[in-house]
């Protein structure tokens, strides 16, 4: 599985832990920055990861900022992206199974490392159920087309 990752300065430390965790599992990953704890703007990294996932260069993406909220909002501006900010494993599997989320967003200031790694594993191991949920995803796609 190919995973695109990105963070701002507030998510940098947790992103490093996630990268280590995924590399230990043999996942193919690419880090799109930031590469330091120097102050930076999360939309820059959300855009890089979202564009790569939208173009299907990567199967899924993971973004980290202070709360997971701002970076997910920015990523969701890219057509075809369904980024979900998750603070627990239930949300992580539900967003994949019901919403076909393709980017996970986590907040380093909200979620501890142990729980964050559980959320990542849950997100990556969950699959879209389709069925009645596909109709809803199709409606989201129609909204994107309307405003594109």
Beta strands, then each sheet from edge to edge (+ up, - down):
strand 1: 2-7
strand 2: 28-31
strand 3: 60-65
strand 4: 83-85
strand 5: 103-107
sheet 1: 2+ 1+ 3+ 5+ 4+
end
